[in-house]
Amino acid sequence: MWYVVIAVIVLLVIFAQFIPFDPNYFMFDQLGVILKKMFTPKGNRTWGDYFAYMWTLRGALLDTMKMSFAGTVIGSVLAVPLAVLSAKNIVKLPVIYIPMRFIMNIFRTIPAMVLAIIAVLFVGTGVLSGIIAITLFSFGIMAKMLYEVIETIDMNPYEALESTGATRMESFRYAALPQILPVYVSYLIYIFEINVRTSAVLGFVGAGGIGAVISDNILYNYDRVGATIILIFFVILFVQFLSNYVRGKLQ
């Protein structure tokens, strides 16, 4: 155990040489002030007003869930062909799977926030831009994870079907798909869980949903921000519990 502690200390010392740190920029004394403003009613507002405000967020919360669900499903479905074409045990031609992986890596390197900004420029602010950003974000993640799963499947049933005269499509459907499908569904739920969190941030660039509420109130209504964060916390907690339950059933 002692060598782990030493290794951590050494790494911290090394990282400290490359990370600029000026304690004058950190006003830790304001942390308590901000937290108090976030989690207590502002001015003449009561605790009843504080919690009643959460109920008014149901529309924005519904937009966030629709954005997350639609983007996750669309992006994950579109990722399947790309993942298959990127797997060299299924598509044995480098001229096909190498360009497919290149396309996949392009989507993976663009942050969701940047995708949302680009979507807002094309279709304007609102839920649609959020759906487009989450779709592309989910597409990149699912394509990467799924093709890695495809490359680890047992190829003996696949090759046995091909040797009997079955087409590649038939071999994939009956030999590869049953091995991939449970993992695919598990990844789908996991990406949805990520996207619920991500969609709350995309509102800051005009993608709508619950994040837009935080963006509108963050400068003047800290208590509104605090109430929104509490709501997001419980929603994400519920989604995480549900996803863990479903993934547990799939295993």
C-alpha positions as CSV (number, residue, x, y, z in Angstrom):
1,M,0.0,0.0,0.0
2,W,2.8,2.4,0.8
3,Y,4.2,2.3,-2.8
4,V,0.7,3.4,-4.1
5,V,0.8,6.4,-1.8
6,I,4.3,7.3,-2.9
7,A,3.3,6.9,-6.6
8,V,0.3,9.2,-6.1
9,I,2.4,11.9,-4.3
10,V,5.0,11.7,-7.1
11,L,2.3,12.1,-9.8
12,L,0.8,15.1,-8.0
13,V,4.2,16.7,-7.8
14,I,4.8,16.1,-11.5
15,F,1.4,17.4,-12.5
16,A,1.8,20.5,-10.3
17,Q,4.7,21.6,-12.5
18,F,2.4,21.8,-15.6
19,I,-0.8,23.1,-14.0
20,P,-0.8,26.8,-13.3
21,F,-2.2,27.7,-9.9
22,D,-2.7,31.1,-8.5
23,P,-4.5,31.1,-5.1
24,N,-5.5,34.7,-5.6
25,Y,-8.0,33.7,-8.3
26,F,-9.8,31.3,-5.9
27,M,-12.3,33.0,-3.6
28,F,-13.2,30.1,-1.4
29,D,-14.8,32.4,1.1
30,Q,-17.6,33.0,-1.5
31,L,-18.4,29.3,-1.8
32,G,-20.6,29.3,1.3
33,V,-22.3,32.5,0.1
34,I,-23.1,31.0,-3.3
35,L,-24.4,27.7,-1.8
36,K,-26.6,29.6,0.6
37,K,-28.1,31.7,-2.2
38,M,-28.7,28.6,-4.3
39,F,-30.4,26.5,-1.6
40,T,-32.5,29.2,0.2
41,P,-35.4,31.3,-1.1
42,K,-34.4,34.7,-2.5
43,G,-35.8,37.9,-1.0
44,N,-39.5,37.6,-0.1
45,R,-39.9,34.1,-1.6
46,T,-40.9,31.3,0.7
47,W,-39.9,27.7,0.8
48,G,-43.3,27.0,-0.8
49,D,-42.3,29.2,-3.7
50,Y,-38.9,27.5,-3.9
51,F,-40.3,24.0,-4.3
52,A,-43.3,25.1,-6.3
53,Y,-40.9,26.5,-8.9
54,M,-39.7,22.9,-9.6
55,W,-43.2,22.0,-10.8
56,T,-43.0,24.8,-13.3
57,L,-39.9,23.1,-14.8
58,R,-41.8,20.1,-16.0
59,G,-42.0,21.4,-19.6
60,A,-38.3,22.1,-19.8
61,L,-37.6,18.7,-18.1
62,L,-39.8,16.9,-20.6
63,D,-37.9,18.7,-23.4
64,T,-34.6,17.5,-21.9
65,M,-35.8,13.9,-21.7
66,K,-37.2,13.9,-25.3
67,M,-33.9,15.4,-26.5
68,S,-31.9,12.7,-24.7
69,F,-34.1,9.8,-25.7
70,A,-34.5,10.8,-29.4
71,G,-30.8,11.7,-29.8
72,T,-29.7,8.4,-28.1
73,V,-32.0,6.2,-30.2
74,I,-31.4,7.8,-33.5
75,G,-27.6,8.1,-33.0
76,S,-27.3,4.5,-31.8
77,V,-29.3,3.1,-34.7
78,L,-27.3,5.0,-37.2
79,A,-24.1,3.8,-35.6
80,V,-24.8,0.1,-36.3
81,P,-23.9,0.0,-40.0
82,L,-20.8,2.1,-39.4
83,A,-19.7,-0.2,-36.5
84,V,-20.2,-3.3,-38.7
85,L,-18.2,-1.8,-41.6
86,S,-15.5,-0.9,-39.1
87,A,-15.0,-4.4,-37.8
88,K,-12.2,-6.1,-39.7
89,N,-13.4,-9.6,-38.7
90,I,-16.7,-9.0,-40.6
91,V,-15.4,-6.7,-43.4
92,K,-12.0,-8.0,-44.2
93,L,-11.1,-5.3,-46.7
94,P,-8.8,-2.5,-45.3
95,V,-10.1,-0.2,-48.0
96,I,-13.5,-0.3,-46.3
97,Y,-13.0,-0.6,-42.6
98,I,-10.1,1.9,-42.3
99,P,-12.1,4.9,-43.9
100,M,-15.1,3.9,-41.7
101,R,-13.0,4.1,-38.6
102,F,-11.7,7.4,-39.7
103,I,-15.2,8.8,-40.1
104,M,-16.1,7.4,-36.7
105,N,-13.1,9.0,-35.0
106,I,-14.0,12.4,-36.5
107,F,-17.4,12.3,-34.7
108,R,-15.7,11.1,-31.5
109,T,-13.3,13.9,-31.4
110,I,-15.9,16.7,-31.5
111,P,-17.3,17.6,-28.1
112,A,-21.1,17.6,-27.6
113,M,-21.0,21.3,-26.8
114,V,-19.3,22.1,-30.1
115,L,-21.9,19.9,-31.9
116,A,-24.7,21.8,-30.2
117,I,-23.2,25.2,-31.3
118,I,-23.0,24.0,-34.9
119,A,-26.5,22.7,-34.8
120,V,-27.8,26.0,-33.4
121,L,-26.1,27.8,-36.3
122,F,-27.9,25.6,-38.8
123,V,-31.4,25.1,-37.3
124,G,-31.6,27.8,-34.6
125,T,-32.1,27.5,-30.8
126,G,-34.4,24.9,-29.4
127,V,-34.9,21.2,-28.9
128,L,-34.2,20.3,-32.5
129,S,-30.6,21.5,-32.2
130,G,-30.2,19.6,-29.0
131,I,-31.5,16.4,-30.7
132,I,-29.1,16.8,-33.6
133,A,-26.1,17.4,-31.2
134,I,-27.0,14.4,-29.0
135,T,-27.6,12.2,-32.1
136,L,-24.1,12.9,-33.5
137,F,-22.6,12.5,-30.0
138,S,-24.3,9.2,-29.4
139,F,-23.4,8.1,-33.0
140,G,-19.7,8.5,-32.3
141,I,-19.8,6.7,-28.9
142,M,-21.9,3.8,-30.0
143,A,-20.0,3.2,-33.2
144,K,-16.7,3.0,-31.3
145,M,-17.9,0.7,-28.5
146,L,-20.0,-1.5,-30.8
147,Y,-17.3,-2.2,-33.4
148,E,-15.0,-3.2,-30.6
149,V,-17.6,-5.7,-29.3
150,I,-18.1,-7.1,-32.9
151,E,-14.4,-7.7,-33.2
152,T,-14.5,-9.9,-30.0
153,I,-17.4,-12.2,-30.9
154,D,-17.0,-15.9,-31.5
155,M,-16.6,-16.2,-35.3
156,N,-17.0,-20.0,-35.4
157,P,-20.8,-19.9,-35.8
158,Y,-20.5,-17.1,-38.4
159,E,-17.9,-19.0,-40.5
160,A,-19.9,-22.3,-40.2
161,L,-23.0,-20.6,-41.6
162,E,-20.9,-19.1,-44.5
163,S,-19.5,-22.5,-45.3
164,T,-23.1,-23.9,-45.7
165,G,-23.8,-21.3,-48.4
166,A,-25.4,-18.5,-46.2
167,T,-24.8,-14.9,-47.3
168,R,-22.8,-12.6,-45.1
169,M,-26.0,-10.8,-44.1
170,E,-27.6,-14.1,-43.1
171,S,-24.5,-15.2,-41.2
172,F,-24.4,-11.9,-39.4
173,R,-28.1,-12.1,-38.5
174,Y,-28.1,-15.6,-37.1
175,A,-24.6,-16.0,-35.7
176,A,-23.2,-12.5,-34.8
177,L,-26.4,-10.5,-33.9
178,P,-27.4,-12.7,-30.9
179,Q,-24.0,-12.2,-29.4
180,I,-24.1,-8.4,-30.0
181,L,-27.7,-7.5,-29.2
182,P,-27.6,-7.8,-25.3
183,V,-24.4,-5.7,-25.2
184,Y,-25.9,-3.2,-27.7
185,V,-29.0,-2.7,-25.5
186,S,-26.8,-2.2,-22.4
187,Y,-24.7,0.4,-24.2
188,L,-27.9,2.1,-25.4
189,I,-29.1,2.5,-21.9
190,Y,-25.7,3.7,-20.7
191,I,-25.4,6.3,-23.5
192,F,-28.9,7.6,-22.6
193,E,-27.8,8.0,-19.0
194,I,-24.8,10.1,-20.2
195,N,-27.0,12.1,-22.5
196,V,-29.4,13.1,-19.8
197,R,-26.5,14.8,-18.0
198,T,-25.1,16.2,-21.3
199,S,-28.4,17.7,-22.4
200,A,-28.5,19.8,-19.2
201,V,-25.3,21.5,-20.3
202,L,-26.3,22.0,-23.9
203,G,-29.0,24.5,-22.9
204,F,-26.2,27.0,-22.3
205,V,-25.6,27.3,-26.0
206,G,-29.2,27.5,-27.0
207,A,-30.1,23.8,-27.3
208,G,-33.2,24.2,-25.1
209,G,-34.3,22.0,-22.2
210,I,-33.5,22.3,-18.6
211,G,-30.1,23.7,-19.3
212,A,-31.7,26.8,-20.8
213,V,-33.4,27.5,-17.5
214,I,-30.1,27.4,-15.6
215,S,-28.6,29.7,-18.3
216,D,-31.4,32.2,-17.9
217,N,-31.2,32.4,-14.1
218,I,-27.5,31.8,-13.3
219,L,-26.6,35.5,-12.9
220,Y,-29.5,36.9,-10.9
221,N,-31.6,34.0,-9.4
222,Y,-29.4,31.6,-7.6
223,D,-32.3,30.0,-5.8
224,R,-33.9,29.2,-9.2
225,V,-30.6,27.6,-10.2
226,G,-30.4,25.6,-7.0
227,A,-34.0,24.3,-7.3
228,T,-33.2,23.3,-10.9
229,I,-30.1,21.4,-9.9
230,I,-32.0,19.5,-7.2
231,L,-34.5,18.5,-9.8
232,I,-31.8,17.4,-12.2
233,F,-30.1,15.5,-9.4
234,F,-33.1,13.4,-8.6
235,V,-34.0,12.8,-12.3
236,I,-30.4,11.6,-13.0
237,L,-30.5,9.4,-9.9
238,F,-33.7,7.8,-11.1
239,V,-32.4,7.3,-14.6
240,Q,-29.2,5.8,-13.2
241,F,-31.1,3.4,-10.9
242,L,-33.4,2.4,-13.8
243,S,-30.4,1.8,-16.2
244,N,-28.6,-0.3,-13.6
245,Y,-31.7,-2.4,-13.1
246,V,-32.2,-3.0,-16.8
247,R,-28.5,-3.7,-17.4
248,G,-28.6,-6.1,-14.5
249,K,-31.5,-8.0,-16.1
250,L,-29.6,-8.2,-19.4
251,Q,-26.6,-9.8,-17.9
